[in-house]
Amino acid sequence: MKQYATVHRHIRWLSVLAAFFLLQSGGCNRPGQDASEAAQASGQSTAEIQKNARARYAKVGVAEIFVPPGDVPRGGWPVVVWLHGDGGAREDVRDFALISVQAGFAAVSVSAPIRDDANGGWLWPPQMGFKLTQQYLVAALAPFQEAADLNLGRVFAAGLREGGWYAMLLPAVFPDFYAGALALGPVPFTDKLPDAPAPKDRPLAILLSATDQRGSLVAAHFRRLWERSDVPFRSELIPPEQNSKETWILTTLELLDWLDEHGSFRDGKFRSAAPEYPGANLPRSSP
């Protein structure tokens, strides 16, 4: 097992990403609510809602990146992007981002784009908002596309709860962008599970509590899809007597090593100019 101290870069973008995604999602109080609806519900003007969201982005930072120090492997460190659950923020996945560094990944944790006033956190786009989520994540990675120590041709999606659900499906929707995925206790946005073939050479790992009955059904469904397409799949259950944060962290480290072994390789180029990813055309800030 590789052990690395952590080099930590904290990004504070002023309003570039915030402004873009407020235009897309309205700086919502609830999923699907645009800025004008939010204004009517809260008594604030649309401009005030957008200003408040931009101010919070500037305060907490859109993303954090953790990079292993020392000798950089040929092509750069592979990258894992961590997505938190609904109503949370990137701080919720910080420990998992840190353990990713020990597995030999650069880890980027990202706060979701939609403001959640009820819980004081952030929401991912409701239901099947994969395109908006992908735009957002590409924009979050764009400032690093010139970094020589990162391999943005080998990006893995990872997430917790609702973030885990998106992490599972993003490689299927955008297989040219992701090398594989890891989901921790994924919570689906819908009762209708996909039945499409698994993306070729995109391994999937799922970690669940043994008492998570719905998650177990989701894992069994995706196992069938991945094995039917002969794509590497792995799921692990944590028994109740071992259900501690330490167990989750250590098992995550093991699964990241597995993903690194089975994940696909690409040419190392950051595909940010494709029309599916307009978010990457935003002005870039230096990390």
C-alpha positions as CSV (number, residue, x, y, z in Angstrom):
1,M,0.0,0.0,0.0
2,K,1.4,3.3,-1.0
3,Q,1.6,6.0,1.6
4,Y,1.9,9.7,0.7
5,A,1.8,12.9,2.7
6,T,-0.8,15.3,1.3
7,V,-0.1,18.4,-0.6
8,H,-3.3,20.5,-0.4
9,R,-4.4,23.2,-2.8
10,H,-7.5,25.1,-1.9
11,I,-9.3,26.8,-4.8
12,R,-11.4,29.9,-4.3
13,W,-13.1,31.0,-7.5
14,L,-14.9,34.3,-7.3
15,S,-18.1,33.9,-9.4
16,V,-17.1,32.3,-12.6
17,L,-18.5,28.8,-11.9
18,A,-21.2,30.2,-9.6
19,A,-22.6,32.6,-12.2
20,F,-22.6,29.9,-14.9
21,F,-24.5,27.4,-12.8
22,L,-26.9,29.9,-11.3
23,L,-27.9,30.7,-14.8
24,Q,-28.4,26.9,-15.4
25,S,-30.1,26.0,-12.2
26,G,-31.4,29.3,-10.8
27,G,-29.4,29.1,-7.5
28,C,-32.3,26.9,-6.3
29,N,-33.8,26.4,-2.9
30,R,-35.1,23.1,-4.1
31,P,-34.4,20.9,-7.1
32,G,-36.0,22.2,-10.3
33,Q,-36.8,25.6,-8.8
34,D,-35.5,28.5,-10.9
35,A,-34.3,31.8,-9.5
36,S,-37.6,33.7,-10.1
37,E,-39.5,30.9,-8.3
38,A,-37.0,31.0,-5.4
39,A,-37.4,34.7,-5.2
40,Q,-41.1,34.5,-4.8
41,A,-40.9,31.8,-2.2
42,S,-38.3,33.5,-0.1
43,G,-39.3,37.2,-0.6
44,Q,-35.8,38.0,-1.9
45,S,-35.2,39.3,-5.4
46,T,-33.6,37.0,-8.0
47,A,-30.5,39.2,-8.0
48,E,-30.2,38.8,-4.2
49,I,-30.5,35.0,-4.4
50,Q,-27.8,34.9,-7.0
51,K,-25.6,37.3,-5.1
52,N,-25.9,35.2,-1.9
53,A,-25.0,32.0,-3.8
54,R,-22.0,33.6,-5.5
55,A,-20.9,35.0,-2.1
56,R,-21.0,31.5,-0.5
57,Y,-19.1,30.0,-3.4
58,A,-16.4,32.6,-2.9
59,K,-16.3,31.9,0.9
60,V,-16.2,28.1,0.9
61,G,-14.5,27.4,-2.4
62,V,-16.0,25.3,-5.2
63,A,-13.4,22.6,-5.0
64,E,-10.4,21.3,-3.1
65,I,-7.5,19.2,-4.6
66,F,-5.2,16.9,-2.8
67,V,-2.1,15.8,-4.7
68,P,0.6,13.2,-3.7
69,P,4.0,14.7,-3.4
70,G,7.2,13.1,-4.5
71,D,8.1,11.6,-7.9
72,V,5.2,12.0,-10.4
73,P,4.4,8.8,-12.3
74,R,4.7,8.9,-16.1
75,G,1.7,10.8,-17.5
76,G,0.8,12.3,-14.1
77,W,-1.3,11.2,-11.2
78,P,-4.6,9.7,-12.1
79,V,-7.5,11.8,-10.8
80,V,-10.5,10.9,-8.7
81,V,-13.4,13.4,-8.4
82,W,-15.4,13.1,-5.2
83,L,-19.1,14.0,-5.1
84,H,-20.9,14.5,-1.8
85,G,-24.5,13.6,-0.9
86,D,-27.5,16.0,-1.2
87,G,-27.6,18.7,1.4
88,G,-23.9,18.4,2.1
89,A,-20.7,19.9,0.8
90,R,-17.3,18.9,-0.4
91,E,-16.1,18.8,3.3
92,D,-18.2,15.6,3.7
93,V,-15.9,13.6,1.5
94,R,-12.6,15.1,2.6
95,D,-11.5,12.0,4.5
96,F,-12.2,9.9,1.3
97,A,-10.3,12.4,-0.8
98,L,-7.3,12.2,1.6
99,I,-7.3,8.4,1.5
100,S,-7.4,8.6,-2.3
101,V,-4.0,10.2,-2.1
102,Q,-2.7,7.2,-0.2
103,A,-3.9,5.1,-3.1
104,G,-1.8,7.2,-5.5
105,F,-4.5,9.5,-6.9
106,A,-4.9,13.2,-7.0
107,A,-8.3,13.8,-5.4
108,V,-10.7,16.6,-6.2
109,S,-13.7,17.2,-4.0
110,V,-16.4,19.4,-5.4
111,S,-19.4,21.1,-3.9
112,A,-22.6,20.6,-5.9
113,P,-24.1,23.5,-7.9
114,I,-27.5,24.0,-6.4
115,R,-28.0,25.8,-3.1
116,D,-30.0,24.0,-0.5
117,D,-31.3,26.5,2.1
118,A,-33.2,24.0,4.0
119,N,-30.1,22.0,5.0
120,G,-27.5,24.7,4.5
121,G,-25.7,22.6,1.9
122,W,-25.7,21.9,-1.8
123,L,-27.7,19.7,-4.2
124,W,-26.9,17.9,-7.4
125,P,-29.4,18.4,-10.3
126,P,-32.6,16.5,-9.7
127,Q,-33.4,13.2,-11.4
128,M,-31.3,12.6,-14.5
129,G,-29.4,15.9,-14.7
130,F,-26.2,14.2,-16.0
131,K,-25.4,16.8,-18.6
132,L,-25.5,19.7,-16.1
133,T,-23.5,17.7,-13.6
134,Q,-20.9,16.8,-16.2
135,Q,-20.6,20.4,-17.4
136,Y,-20.0,21.4,-13.8
137,L,-17.4,18.8,-13.1
138,V,-15.5,19.5,-16.3
139,A,-15.5,23.2,-15.4
140,A,-14.2,22.3,-11.9
141,L,-11.3,20.3,-13.5
142,A,-10.5,22.8,-16.3
143,P,-8.1,25.0,-14.3
144,F,-5.9,22.0,-13.9
145,Q,-5.7,20.9,-17.5
146,E,-2.2,22.4,-17.9
147,A,-0.9,20.8,-14.6
148,A,2.0,18.5,-15.5
149,D,1.5,16.4,-12.4
150,L,-2.1,15.4,-13.2
151,N,-3.3,12.9,-15.7
152,L,-6.7,14.3,-16.8
153,G,-6.9,11.5,-19.4
154,R,-7.5,9.1,-16.5
155,V,-10.3,10.5,-14.4
156,F,-12.4,8.4,-12.0
157,A,-15.8,9.4,-10.6
158,A,-16.5,8.7,-6.9
159,G,-19.2,9.7,-4.6
160,L,-21.2,9.4,-1.4
161,R,-25.0,8.8,-1.3
162,E,-26.6,10.8,-4.1
163,G,-23.1,11.7,-5.3
164,G,-22.4,8.0,-5.5
165,W,-25.4,7.5,-7.7
166,Y,-24.1,10.1,-10.1
167,A,-20.6,8.6,-9.9
168,M,-22.0,5.2,-11.0
169,L,-23.8,6.6,-14.0
170,L,-21.6,9.3,-15.3
171,P,-19.1,6.9,-16.9
172,A,-22.0,5.2,-18.7
173,V,-23.3,8.5,-20.0
174,F,-19.8,10.0,-20.8
175,P,-17.6,6.9,-21.3
176,D,-14.9,8.9,-23.1
177,F,-14.3,11.0,-20.0
178,Y,-14.1,8.5,-17.2
179,A,-11.9,5.5,-16.5
180,G,-14.2,4.0,-13.9
181,A,-16.3,4.7,-10.8
182,L,-16.7,4.1,-7.1
183,A,-19.9,4.6,-5.2
184,L,-20.3,4.6,-1.4
185,G,-23.8,3.9,-0.2
186,P,-25.4,5.2,-3.4
187,V,-28.9,6.7,-3.2
188,P,-30.8,6.7,-6.5
189,F,-32.8,9.7,-7.5
190,T,-35.3,7.4,-9.1
191,D,-37.0,4.0,-8.6
192,K,-36.4,3.1,-12.2
193,L,-32.9,1.7,-12.6
194,P,-31.2,1.8,-16.0
195,D,-31.0,-1.3,-18.2
196,A,-28.3,-0.2,-20.7
197,P,-25.1,-2.2,-21.2
198,A,-22.2,-1.2,-19.1
199,P,-19.6,1.1,-20.7
200,K,-16.7,-0.9,-22.1
201,D,-13.6,-1.2,-19.9
202,R,-15.1,1.1,-17.2
203,P,-14.9,-0.8,-13.9
204,L,-17.4,-0.1,-11.2
205,A,-16.9,-0.6,-7.4
206,I,-19.7,-0.2,-4.8
207,L,-19.3,-0.1,-1.0
208,L,-22.4,-0.6,1.1
209,S,-23.5,-1.2,4.7
210,A,-24.9,-4.7,5.0
211,T,-28.1,-3.3,6.4
212,D,-28.7,-1.0,3.3
213,Q,-31.4,-3.1,1.6
214,R,-32.1,-0.7,-1.2
215,G,-28.5,-0.2,-1.9
216,S,-28.0,-4.0,-2.0
217,L,-30.7,-4.1,-4.7
218,V,-29.0,-1.4,-6.7
219,A,-25.7,-3.2,-6.4
220,A,-27.2,-6.5,-7.6
221,H,-28.8,-4.7,-10.5
222,F,-25.5,-3.1,-11.6
223,R,-23.6,-6.3,-11.1
224,R,-25.9,-8.0,-13.6
225,L,-25.4,-5.1,-16.1
226,W,-21.6,-5.0,-15.7
227,E,-21.1,-8.8,-15.7
228,R,-23.4,-9.2,-18.7
229,S,-21.1,-6.8,-20.6
230,D,-17.9,-8.6,-19.2
231,V,-16.8,-5.3,-17.5
232,P,-15.0,-5.6,-14.1
233,F,-17.4,-5.1,-11.2
234,R,-16.8,-5.3,-7.4
235,S,-19.1,-4.7,-4.4
236,E,-18.3,-4.9,-0.7
237,L,-20.7,-5.1,2.2
238,I,-19.7,-3.8,5.7
239,P,-21.3,-5.9,8.4
240,P,-23.1,-4.0,11.3
241,E,-20.4,-4.9,13.9
242,Q,-17.7,-3.3,11.6
243,N,-19.8,-0.3,10.5
244,S,-17.3,2.4,11.5
245,K,-15.8,5.3,9.7
246,E,-12.4,3.6,9.9
247,T,-13.8,0.5,8.1
248,W,-15.3,2.6,5.4
249,I,-12.0,4.5,4.9
250,L,-9.9,1.4,4.7
251,T,-12.3,-0.5,2.4
252,T,-12.4,2.6,0.2
253,L,-8.6,2.5,-0.1
254,E,-8.8,-1.1,-1.1
255,L,-11.4,-0.4,-3.8
256,L,-9.4,2.5,-5.1
257,D,-6.4,0.2,-5.6
258,W,-8.7,-2.2,-7.4
259,L,-10.0,0.6,-9.7
260,D,-6.4,1.8,-10.4
261,E,-5.6,-1.8,-11.5
262,H,-8.6,-2.3,-13.7
263,G,-9.4,1.2,-14.9
264,S,-9.0,2.1,-18.5
265,F,-6.2,4.2,-20.0
266,R,-6.5,7.0,-22.5
267,D,-4.1,9.3,-24.3
268,G,-3.8,11.7,-21.4
269,K,-5.6,14.6,-23.1
270,F,-8.3,16.5,-21.3
271,R,-11.4,16.4,-23.5
272,S,-12.9,19.7,-22.5
273,A,-13.7,21.1,-25.9
274,A,-16.4,18.6,-26.9
275,P,-19.8,20.2,-27.4
276,E,-21.2,18.0,-24.5
277,Y,-19.1,20.0,-22.0
278,P,-19.7,23.7,-22.6
279,G,-18.8,24.4,-18.9
280,A,-15.2,23.9,-19.8
281,N,-15.3,27.0,-22.1
282,L,-15.6,29.2,-19.1
283,P,-12.6,31.5,-18.2
284,R,-10.1,29.6,-16.1
285,S,-8.5,30.6,-12.9
286,S,-5.1,29.4,-11.7
287,P,-5.3,26.9,-8.7
